Amino acid sequence: MNGIEIRRLGGDEFAAALAISAIAFGEEYTEEDAEAFRQAFDFDRALCAFEGAKMVGTCAVLPLDLTLPGRVSIPLAGLTWVAVLPTHRRRGILRRLMLAQFADMAVRGEAITGLGASEGNIYGRFGYGPATSFTSFSVERAHAAFHSHAEGASAGRITLLDRTEAAAELPDIYESLRLLQPGAVSRPPGWWKAHLHDSLLDRDGAGKMYHTKHETIPGIADGYVSYRIKDEWAGVSAQYDVRVVDLLAADPGVYRALWNYLLTTDLCQTVSCQTGRTDEPLRWLLADPRRFKVNAMADFLWLRLLDVPRALAARAYGSTGRLVLEVAETFPTPGASRFALEVHSAGGPQVECAHTASEPDLTLKIDALGAAYLGGVTFGSLAAAGRAKQLRAGAIDHADAMFSGGPAPFCMTEF
């Protein structure tokens, strides 16, 4: 493409990159927003497209860590700030930005990249597949009683934190619990600064974020919840909506305690959550599970395996055995490779994966492998949808047994 240059973002060009993001996503940022976003930005990983001196596209990476099945972690190249000016669409700029970022990831030796997709039909062509999902749900306080056999909430203490206290304590609590959840990603210091900045853009008409921590043992935090309150009135009657932003708990007792705290908030009519699990335990805590109202369900974290052997060998598996996968690529160039995955101990670290010339047991595209990588979708479902093909009898069931086990993958960290 003549006239378009791809290069790294300079420190004095952040405002131009922010302007492109504002145009692409229809948002308006304050000076305080801009400063908070700048602190979360990694200039060394930001590549931009220029037409002459004018910036026309952006594509950045945030270095993260991804929790895998088996409570292990692997570096993740978190793709973010992907935008092209509407005046320059359909000119191959996004493809060139992605090529440049993939080349940079290869130099850095990164095995996996991930993103949150603004549109579902963009990133499959680059090999990304939706690996985690979330639900948006709500519960009316009047019907939020827990069932009679539910164990009592933790006898611990819940304490409100101001913003300064939250900034000092929440990052450590989050990181201590992250390895419990496959699909969770790390949150760098800059991410926390932007998050706790609490931009008006994130509030959707509600108030500021409140933060509480839970301690079962005094001095040792084992959970927290961040939430907002949307105050609404019907005449003289309060109908507040408590909106959960972030909730983590080390065990079921802490989980029940935090939800009990939210569901007993004075003046509250409903408690809602925009980023809940697909298997949210709260539904089964309620005396009437039908009162758990699912409002929406969607994908969240998309994954793309860059180094298939390293990525597959990094996680634990639900069963032992050998599986040969033929994985088709379409980007940057079409092709297919075969990999032999050998798991010697279920749930443990004894895993090997390497290129092979053996006949494949099943075949699929790289985006489908990304979707199945954490166990969020079964190979059986992919095969039923024509996204995977079994070449050896029983291979699909074998693959599902291997990739299953442990908590369902879940991510609630936008980046």
The 8 nearest C-alpha neighbors of each residue, nearest first, counted from 0:
[[1, 3, 2, 91, 90, 92, 4, 95],
 [2, 0, 3, 4, 50, 90, 51, 91],
 [1, 3, 50, 0, 4, 51, 49, 48],
 [4, 2, 50, 49, 1, 0, 48, 5],
 [3, 5, 49, 48, 6, 50, 2, 51],
 [6, 4, 48, 47, 49, 46, 3, 96],
 [7, 5, 46, 47, 4, 8, 48, 49],
 [8, 6, 46, 45, 47, 9, 43, 5],
 [9, 7, 45, 46, 47, 42, 12, 6],
 [8, 10, 12, 11, 7, 42, 13, 45],
 [9, 11, 12, 13, 8, 42, 14, 43],
 [10, 12, 9, 13, 14, 8, 15, 16],
 [13, 11, 9, 15, 14, 10, 8, 16],
 [12, 14, 16, 15, 11, 17, 10, 9],
 [13, 15, 17, 16, 12, 18, 11, 33],
 [14, 16, 18, 17, 13, 12, 19, 54],
 [17, 15, 13, 19, 18, 14, 20, 57],
 [16, 18, 14, 20, 15, 19, 13, 21],
 [17, 19, 21, 15, 16, 20, 14, 22],
 [20, 18, 22, 16, 21, 17, 23, 84],
 [21, 19, 17, 23, 18, 22, 24, 82],
 [22, 20, 26, 18, 19, 24, 25, 23],
 [21, 23, 25, 19, 20, 24, 18, 26],
 [24, 22, 20, 21, 25, 19, 82, 84],
 [25, 23, 21, 22, 26, 20, 82, 19],
 [26, 24, 22, 21, 23, 27, 20, 19],
 [27, 25, 21, 24, 28, 22, 20, 200],
 [28, 26, 21, 29, 25, 200, 22, 18],
 [29, 27, 32, 33, 26, 30, 21, 31],
 [28, 30, 32, 31, 33, 27, 34, 198],
 [29, 31, 33, 32, 34, 28, 35, 36],
 [30, 32, 34, 29, 33, 35, 28, 196],
 [33, 31, 29, 35, 30, 34, 28, 36],
 [32, 34, 30, 36, 31, 35, 37, 29],
 [33, 35, 37, 31, 36, 32, 30, 38],
 [36, 34, 193, 32, 38, 37, 33, 31],
 [37, 35, 33, 39, 38, 34, 193, 32],
 [36, 38, 34, 40, 39, 35, 33, 13],
 [39, 37, 189, 36, 35, 40, 34, 192],
 [40, 38, 189, 190, 36, 37, 193, 41],
 [39, 41, 37, 38, 42, 36, 189, 61],
 [42, 40, 43, 44, 61, 45, 39, 60],
 [43, 41, 45, 44, 40, 8, 10, 9],
 [42, 44, 41, 45, 7, 8, 46, 60],
 [45, 43, 60, 42, 41, 59, 46, 61],
 [46, 44, 59, 42, 8, 7, 43, 58],
 [47, 45, 7, 58, 6, 8, 59, 57],
 [46, 48, 57, 56, 5, 6, 7, 8],
 [47, 49, 5, 56, 55, 4, 54, 57],
 [50, 48, 54, 4, 53, 3, 55, 51],
 [51, 49, 3, 53, 2, 52, 54, 4],
 [50, 52, 53, 49, 2, 3, 4, 54],
 [51, 53, 50, 49, 54, 55, 4, 48],
 [54, 52, 50, 49, 51, 55, 48, 15],
 [53, 55, 49, 48, 56, 50, 52, 15],
 [54, 56, 84, 49, 48, 83, 53, 50],
 [57, 55, 83, 48, 47, 82, 54, 84],
 [58, 56, 47, 82, 81, 46, 80, 48],
 [57, 59, 81, 80, 46, 45, 47, 79],
 [60, 58, 45, 79, 80, 44, 78, 46],
 [61, 59, 78, 77, 44, 79, 76, 45],
 [60, 62, 77, 63, 76, 41, 78, 59],
 [63, 61, 76, 77, 75, 60, 64, 74],
 [64, 62, 75, 185, 74, 61, 76, 77],
 [63, 65, 74, 75, 185, 73, 184, 72],
 [66, 64, 184, 73, 72, 75, 183, 74],
 [65, 67, 72, 181, 183, 182, 178, 71],
 [66, 68, 181, 71, 314, 72, 70, 69],
 [69, 67, 181, 315, 314, 70, 405, 71],
 [68, 70, 315, 71, 67, 346, 314, 347],
 [71, 69, 178, 68, 67, 179, 66, 72],
 [70, 72, 67, 69, 66, 178, 68, 314],
 [71, 73, 66, 65, 67, 64, 70, 74],
 [72, 74, 65, 64, 75, 66, 71, 313],
 [75, 73, 64, 63, 65, 109, 76, 72],
 [76, 74, 63, 64, 112, 111, 77, 65],
 [75, 77, 112, 62, 60, 78, 61, 113],
 [78, 76, 61, 113, 60, 114, 75, 112],
 [79, 77, 60, 114, 59, 113, 76, 61],
 [78, 80, 59, 81, 60, 414, 77, 58],
 [79, 81, 58, 59, 82, 57, 20, 78],
 [82, 80, 58, 57, 79, 59, 83, 78],
 [81, 83, 57, 56, 23, 80, 20, 58],
 [84, 82, 56, 55, 85, 57, 88, 87],
 [83, 85, 86, 87, 55, 56, 19, 23],
 [86, 84, 87, 88, 83, 23, 22, 55],
 [85, 87, 84, 88, 83, 55, 89, 90],
 [88, 86, 85, 84, 90, 83, 89, 55],
 [87, 89, 85, 90, 86, 83, 84, 92],
 [90, 88, 91, 87, 92, 93, 85, 86],
 [89, 91, 88, 92, 87, 0, 93, 94],
 [90, 92, 94, 93, 89, 95, 0, 88],
 [91, 93, 95, 94, 90, 96, 48, 56],
 [94, 92, 96, 95, 91, 97, 83, 56],
 [95, 93, 97, 91, 92, 96, 98, 125],
 [94, 96, 98, 92, 97, 93, 99, 91],
 [95, 97, 93, 99, 94, 98, 100, 92],
 [98, 96, 100, 94, 99, 95, 101, 93],
 [99, 97, 95, 101, 96, 100, 94, 102],
 [98, 100, 96, 102, 97, 101, 95, 103],
 [99, 101, 103, 97, 102, 98, 104, 96],
 [102, 100, 104, 98, 103, 99, 97, 105],
 [101, 103, 105, 99, 100, 104, 98, 106],
 [102, 104, 100, 106, 101, 105, 99, 107],
 [105, 103, 101, 107, 109, 106, 102, 100],
 [106, 104, 108, 102, 107, 103, 109, 101],
 [107, 105, 103, 104, 108, 102, 109, 101],
 [106, 108, 104, 105, 109, 103, 102, 110],
 [109, 107, 105, 106, 104, 110, 306, 103],
 [108, 110, 104, 107, 111, 105, 74, 76],
 [109, 111, 306, 305, 310, 304, 108, 309],
 [112, 110, 304, 305, 75, 303, 109, 76],
 [111, 113, 76, 303, 75, 77, 302, 304],
 [112, 114, 302, 77, 301, 78, 303, 76],
 [115, 113, 78, 301, 77, 300, 116, 79],
 [114, 116, 300, 299, 301, 117, 413, 113],
 [117, 115, 118, 114, 119, 301, 122, 299],
 [116, 118, 115, 119, 121, 24, 120, 114],
 [119, 117, 116, 120, 121, 122, 115, 123],
 [118, 120, 121, 116, 117, 122, 123, 298],
 [119, 121, 118, 122, 123, 124, 116, 117],
 [122, 120, 119, 123, 118, 124, 116, 125],
 [121, 123, 125, 124, 127, 120, 126, 119],
 [122, 124, 127, 126, 125, 121, 366, 128],
 [125, 123, 122, 126, 121, 330, 329, 127],
 [126, 124, 122, 123, 330, 127, 329, 331],
 [125, 127, 366, 123, 365, 124, 303, 128],
 [128, 126, 303, 366, 123, 302, 122, 301],
 [127, 129, 366, 370, 369, 301, 302, 367],
 [130, 128, 301, 370, 298, 131, 300, 302],
 [131, 129, 370, 301, 375, 300, 128, 302],
 [132, 130, 300, 409, 299, 408, 375, 298],
 [133, 131, 298, 299, 297, 409, 277, 130],
 [134, 132, 276, 277, 275, 274, 297, 296],
 [135, 133, 296, 275, 295, 277, 274, 276],
 [134, 136, 273, 295, 294, 272, 274, 275],
 [137, 135, 293, 294, 292, 272, 271, 134],
 [136, 138, 271, 292, 270, 291, 272, 269],
 [139, 137, 291, 270, 269, 290, 140, 292],
 [140, 138, 269, 141, 142, 268, 143, 270],
 [139, 141, 143, 269, 142, 268, 262, 138],
 [142, 140, 139, 143, 268, 144, 269, 138],
 [143, 141, 140, 139, 144, 290, 138, 287],
 [142, 144, 140, 141, 285, 139, 145, 138],
 [145, 143, 285, 142, 286, 146, 141, 287],
 [144, 146, 285, 286, 284, 143, 147, 149],
 [147, 145, 286, 285, 149, 148, 284, 144],
 [146, 148, 149, 145, 286, 150, 144, 285],
 [149, 147, 146, 150, 145, 151, 284, 286],
 [150, 148, 146, 147, 151, 284, 145, 152],
 [151, 149, 148, 152, 252, 147, 255, 153],
 [152, 150, 149, 153, 252, 255, 256, 154],
 [151, 153, 256, 252, 255, 154, 150, 253],
 [152, 154, 252, 155, 253, 256, 151, 215],
 [155, 153, 152, 215, 156, 256, 151, 252],
 [156, 154, 215, 153, 214, 213, 216, 157],
 [155, 157, 214, 213, 215, 158, 154, 217],
 [158, 156, 213, 212, 211, 214, 155, 159],
 [157, 159, 211, 212, 160, 156, 213, 214],
 [158, 160, 211, 210, 212, 161, 157, 209],
 [161, 159, 210, 164, 211, 165, 158, 162],
 [160, 162, 164, 163, 165, 159, 210, 209],
 [163, 161, 165, 164, 166, 160, 195, 210],
 [162, 164, 166, 165, 161, 167, 160, 168],
 [163, 165, 167, 161, 166, 160, 162, 168],
 [166, 164, 162, 168, 169, 167, 163, 160],
 [167, 165, 163, 164, 168, 169, 162, 170],
 [166, 168, 164, 165, 163, 169, 170, 171],
 [167, 169, 165, 166, 170, 171, 164, 172],
 [168, 170, 172, 165, 171, 173, 166, 167],
 [171, 169, 173, 172, 168, 174, 166, 167],
 [172, 170, 174, 173, 169, 168, 175, 167],
 [173, 171, 169, 175, 170, 174, 176, 168],
 [174, 172, 170, 176, 171, 175, 177, 169],
 [173, 175, 177, 171, 176, 172, 170, 185],
 [174, 176, 172, 173, 177, 171, 178, 221],
 [177, 175, 173, 174, 179, 178, 249, 172],
 [178, 176, 174, 179, 180, 175, 173, 183],
 [177, 179, 70, 180, 176, 66, 71, 181],
 [180, 178, 177, 176, 70, 181, 66, 249],
 [179, 181, 178, 177, 183, 182, 66, 408],
 [182, 180, 67, 408, 66, 68, 183, 409],
 [181, 183, 408, 409, 410, 66, 180, 65],
 [184, 182, 410, 66, 181, 180, 65, 177],
 [185, 183, 65, 64, 66, 182, 63, 186],
 [186, 184, 64, 63, 187, 65, 174, 183],
 [185, 187, 190, 184, 188, 191, 63, 170],
 [186, 188, 190, 189, 185, 191, 63, 39],
 [189, 187, 191, 190, 192, 186, 39, 170],
 [188, 190, 39, 38, 192, 191, 187, 193],
 [191, 189, 39, 187, 193, 188, 192, 186],
 [190, 192, 194, 188, 189, 193, 195, 187],
 [193, 191, 189, 195, 190, 194, 196, 35],
 [192, 194, 35, 196, 190, 191, 195, 36],
 [195, 193, 191, 196, 192, 197, 190, 198],
 [194, 196, 197, 192, 193, 191, 162, 166],
 [195, 197, 193, 194, 198, 192, 35, 32],
 [198, 196, 195, 194, 199, 207, 201, 208],
 [197, 199, 200, 201, 196, 32, 202, 194],
 [198, 200, 202, 201, 197, 203, 204, 207],
 [199, 201, 198, 202, 203, 26, 28, 27],
 [202, 200, 199, 198, 203, 197, 204, 205],
 [201, 203, 205, 199, 204, 200, 206, 198],
 [204, 202, 205, 201, 200, 199, 206, 229],
 [203, 205, 202, 229, 206, 199, 201, 200],
 [206, 204, 229, 202, 203, 228, 227, 207],
 [207, 205, 228, 227, 229, 202, 208, 204],
 [206, 208, 227, 209, 197, 205, 202, 228],
 [209, 207, 227, 226, 225, 210, 206, 197],
 [208, 210, 226, 225, 227, 207, 211, 160],
 [211, 209, 225, 160, 159, 224, 208, 226],
 [212, 210, 159, 158, 223, 224, 160, 157],
 [211, 213, 223, 158, 157, 222, 220, 224],
 [212, 214, 157, 222, 220, 156, 223, 221],
 [215, 213, 220, 156, 155, 216, 219, 221],
 [214, 216, 155, 217, 156, 154, 213, 153],
 [215, 217, 214, 219, 218, 155, 220, 156],
 [218, 216, 219, 214, 215, 220, 156, 155],
 [217, 219, 216, 220, 214, 215, 221, 213],
 [220, 218, 216, 217, 214, 221, 215, 213],
 [221, 219, 214, 213, 222, 218, 212, 172],
 [222, 220, 249, 214, 213, 248, 219, 172],
 [223, 221, 248, 213, 247, 212, 220, 249],
 [224, 222, 212, 211, 247, 213, 246, 248],
 [223, 225, 246, 245, 211, 210, 226, 247],
 [226, 224, 210, 245, 244, 209, 243, 208],
 [227, 225, 243, 244, 209, 208, 242, 224],
 [228, 226, 208, 242, 206, 207, 241, 209],
 [227, 229, 241, 206, 205, 240, 242, 230],
 [230, 228, 205, 240, 239, 206, 231, 241],
 [231, 229, 239, 228, 240, 238, 232, 205],
 [232, 230, 238, 239, 237, 229, 233, 240],
 [231, 233, 237, 238, 236, 234, 235, 230],
 [234, 232, 236, 235, 237, 238, 231, 239],
 [233, 235, 236, 232, 237, 231, 238, 230],
 [234, 236, 233, 232, 237, 238, 231, 266],
 [237, 235, 233, 232, 234, 238, 266, 231],
 [236, 238, 232, 266, 239, 231, 233, 235],
 [239, 237, 268, 231, 232, 267, 236, 266],
 [238, 240, 267, 230, 231, 268, 229, 237],
 [239, 241, 269, 229, 270, 228, 267, 268],
 [242, 240, 270, 228, 227, 271, 269, 239],
 [243, 241, 271, 227, 226, 272, 270, 228],
 [242, 244, 226, 272, 245, 271, 225, 241],
 [245, 243, 226, 225, 242, 272, 246, 227],
 [244, 246, 225, 224, 243, 247, 226, 411],
 [247, 245, 224, 223, 225, 248, 244, 243],
 [248, 246, 222, 223, 224, 245, 249, 173],
 [247, 249, 222, 254, 253, 250, 221, 223],
 [248, 250, 221, 222, 176, 253, 247, 251],
 [249, 251, 253, 252, 248, 254, 221, 222],
 [252, 250, 254, 253, 255, 249, 248, 152],
 [253, 251, 153, 152, 255, 254, 250, 256],
 [252, 254, 256, 153, 255, 251, 248, 250],
 [255, 253, 251, 248, 257, 252, 256, 258],
 [256, 254, 152, 252, 258, 253, 257, 259],
 [257, 255, 152, 253, 259, 254, 258, 153],
 [258, 256, 260, 254, 259, 255, 253, 261],
 [257, 259, 261, 255, 260, 256, 262, 254],
 [260, 258, 256, 262, 257, 261, 255, 263],
 [259, 261, 257, 258, 263, 262, 256, 264],
 [262, 260, 258, 259, 264, 263, 257, 270],
 [261, 263, 259, 264, 260, 140, 258, 270],
 [264, 262, 260, 261, 259, 265, 140, 267],
 [265, 263, 261, 267, 262, 266, 260, 241],
 [264, 266, 267, 263, 268, 239, 262, 261],
 [267, 265, 237, 239, 238, 264, 268, 236],
 [268, 266, 239, 265, 264, 269, 240, 238],
 [267, 269, 238, 239, 140, 139, 240, 266],
 [270, 268, 139, 240, 140, 138, 267, 241],
 [269, 271, 241, 138, 137, 240, 242, 139],
 [272, 270, 137, 242, 136, 243, 241, 138],
 [271, 273, 243, 136, 135, 242, 274, 275],
 [272, 274, 135, 275, 136, 134, 271, 243],
 [275, 273, 133, 272, 135, 134, 411, 276],
 [276, 274, 134, 133, 135, 272, 273, 279],
 [275, 277, 279, 133, 278, 134, 409, 274],
 [276, 278, 133, 134, 279, 275, 132, 296],
 [279, 277, 276, 280, 407, 275, 282, 281],
 [278, 280, 276, 281, 277, 282, 275, 283],
 [281, 279, 282, 283, 278, 284, 276, 251],
 [282, 280, 284, 283, 279, 285, 291, 258],
 [281, 283, 288, 280, 291, 284, 285, 279],
 [282, 284, 281, 285, 280, 288, 286, 279],
 [283, 285, 281, 145, 282, 146, 280, 149],
 [286, 284, 145, 287, 288, 146, 283, 282],
 [285, 287, 146, 145, 144, 288, 284, 147],
 [286, 288, 285, 289, 290, 142, 146, 291],
 [289, 287, 282, 285, 290, 291, 283, 286],
 [290, 288, 291, 287, 292, 282, 285, 286],
 [291, 289, 288, 292, 287, 138, 142, 139],
 [292, 290, 289, 138, 282, 288, 137, 293],
 [291, 293, 137, 136, 290, 294, 138, 289],
 [294, 292, 136, 295, 135, 291, 134, 137],
 [293, 295, 136, 135, 292, 296, 134, 137],
 [296, 294, 135, 134, 293, 297, 136, 133],
 [295, 297, 134, 133, 135, 132, 294, 298],
 [298, 296, 132, 133, 299, 134, 295, 135],
 [297, 299, 132, 131, 129, 133, 300, 296],
 [298, 300, 132, 131, 115, 133, 301, 297],
 [301, 299, 115, 131, 130, 114, 129, 410],
 [300, 302, 129, 128, 114, 130, 113, 127],
 [303, 301, 113, 369, 127, 128, 112, 130],
 [302, 304, 127, 369, 112, 126, 111, 113],
 [303, 305, 111, 307, 306, 369, 110, 112],
 [304, 306, 110, 111, 307, 303, 112, 109],
 [307, 305, 110, 309, 304, 308, 310, 111],
 [306, 308, 310, 309, 304, 311, 305, 110],
 [309, 307, 352, 311, 353, 310, 306, 312],
 [310, 308, 312, 307, 311, 306, 313, 110],
 [309, 311, 307, 313, 312, 308, 110, 306],
 [310, 312, 308, 313, 309, 307, 314, 352],
 [311, 313, 309, 350, 351, 310, 352, 314],
 [312, 314, 310, 311, 309, 315, 73, 350],
 [315, 313, 68, 67, 312, 69, 311, 316],
 [314, 316, 69, 346, 68, 347, 348, 313],
 [317, 315, 346, 401, 345, 402, 318, 314],
 [316, 318, 401, 404, 345, 403, 346, 402],
 [319, 317, 345, 401, 316, 400, 320, 344],
 [318, 320, 342, 345, 343, 344, 401, 317],
 [321, 319, 342, 341, 322, 343, 318, 401],
 [320, 322, 341, 340, 342, 323, 339, 319],
 [321, 323, 340, 339, 324, 360, 341, 320],
 [324, 322, 339, 359, 360, 338, 340, 337],
 [325, 323, 338, 361, 359, 337, 362, 326],
 [324, 326, 337, 362, 336, 359, 361, 363],
 [327, 325, 364, 363, 335, 336, 365, 362],
 [326, 328, 335, 364, 334, 365, 363, 325],
 [329, 327, 334, 333, 335, 365, 330, 364],
 [328, 330, 333, 332, 331, 334, 327, 124],
 [331, 329, 332, 125, 328, 333, 126, 124],
 [330, 332, 329, 333, 98, 125, 328, 101],
 [333, 331, 330, 329, 334, 328, 335, 327],
 [334, 332, 329, 328, 330, 331, 335, 327],
 [333, 335, 328, 327, 332, 329, 336, 326],
 [336, 334, 327, 326, 328, 325, 337, 333],
 [335, 337, 326, 325, 327, 338, 334, 354],
 [338, 336, 325, 324, 355, 354, 326, 323],
 [337, 339, 354, 324, 355, 353, 323, 340],
 [338, 340, 323, 352, 353, 322, 355, 354],
 [339, 341, 352, 322, 321, 351, 323, 338],
 [342, 340, 321, 351, 320, 350, 352, 343],
 [343, 341, 350, 319, 320, 344, 349, 321],
 [342, 344, 349, 319, 350, 341, 320, 345],
 [345, 343, 347, 349, 319, 342, 346, 318],
 [346, 344, 318, 317, 319, 347, 316, 343],
 [345, 347, 315, 316, 317, 69, 344, 348],
 [348, 346, 344, 345, 315, 349, 69, 316],
 [347, 349, 350, 315, 346, 344, 314, 313],
 [350, 348, 343, 344, 347, 342, 351, 315],
 [351, 349, 342, 312, 348, 341, 343, 352],
 [352, 350, 341, 312, 340, 342, 353, 349],
 [351, 353, 340, 308, 339, 312, 341, 338],
 [354, 352, 308, 338, 339, 355, 351, 340],
 [353, 355, 338, 337, 339, 356, 352, 308],
 [356, 354, 338, 357, 337, 339, 353, 323],
 [355, 357, 358, 337, 354, 338, 359, 339],
 [358, 356, 355, 359, 323, 337, 339, 338],
 [357, 359, 356, 360, 323, 337, 355, 325],
 [360, 358, 323, 324, 361, 325, 357, 390],
 [361, 359, 391, 390, 323, 394, 324, 389],
 [362, 360, 389, 390, 324, 388, 359, 325],
 [361, 363, 325, 388, 324, 387, 326, 389],
 [362, 364, 387, 326, 386, 327, 367, 325],
 [365, 363, 327, 326, 367, 366, 328, 368],
 [364, 366, 368, 367, 126, 326, 328, 327],
 [367, 365, 126, 128, 127, 369, 368, 364],
 [368, 366, 370, 369, 364, 365, 128, 371],
 [367, 369, 365, 371, 370, 366, 372, 364],
 [370, 368, 128, 302, 366, 372, 303, 367],
 [369, 371, 130, 128, 129, 367, 368, 372],
 [372, 370, 368, 374, 376, 369, 373, 375],
 [371, 373, 369, 374, 370, 368, 130, 402],
 [374, 372, 375, 371, 408, 130, 67, 68],
 [375, 373, 371, 402, 376, 403, 372, 377],
 [374, 376, 373, 130, 408, 131, 371, 407],
 [375, 377, 371, 374, 370, 378, 380, 130],
 [378, 376, 379, 380, 399, 371, 381, 374],
 [377, 379, 381, 380, 399, 395, 382, 376],
 [380, 378, 382, 377, 381, 395, 383, 396],
 [379, 381, 383, 377, 378, 382, 384, 376],
 [380, 382, 386, 378, 384, 387, 379, 383],
 [383, 381, 387, 385, 379, 384, 380, 386],
 [382, 384, 380, 381, 385, 379, 386, 387],
 [383, 385, 381, 382, 386, 380, 387, 379],
 [384, 386, 382, 383, 387, 381, 388, 380],
 [385, 387, 381, 382, 384, 363, 367, 388],
 [388, 386, 382, 363, 381, 385, 362, 389],
 [389, 387, 362, 361, 382, 390, 363, 386],
 [388, 390, 361, 391, 394, 395, 360, 362],
 [389, 391, 360, 361, 388, 392, 359, 394],
 [392, 390, 360, 394, 389, 393, 361, 359],
 [391, 393, 394, 390, 389, 395, 360, 396],
 [392, 394, 396, 395, 397, 391, 389, 398],
 [395, 393, 397, 391, 396, 392, 360, 398],
 [394, 396, 398, 397, 393, 378, 379, 389],
 [397, 395, 399, 393, 398, 394, 400, 379],
 [396, 398, 394, 400, 395, 399, 393, 401],
 [399, 397, 395, 401, 400, 396, 394, 402],
 [398, 400, 396, 402, 401, 397, 377, 378],
 [401, 399, 397, 403, 398, 402, 318, 317],
 [400, 402, 318, 317, 398, 316, 399, 403],
 [401, 403, 399, 374, 316, 400, 317, 398],
 [404, 402, 317, 400, 374, 401, 399, 316],
 [405, 403, 317, 406, 402, 316, 68, 374],
 [404, 406, 407, 68, 403, 69, 317, 181],
 [407, 405, 408, 180, 404, 181, 68, 179],
 [406, 408, 375, 409, 405, 374, 181, 278],
 [409, 407, 181, 182, 131, 375, 373, 406],
 [408, 410, 182, 131, 183, 181, 407, 276],
 [411, 409, 183, 182, 412, 300, 131, 299],
 [410, 412, 274, 413, 409, 183, 245, 299],
 [411, 413, 410, 414, 184, 183, 186, 185],
 [414, 412, 411, 115, 410, 299, 300, 114],
 [413, 79, 412, 77, 115, 114, 61, 190]]
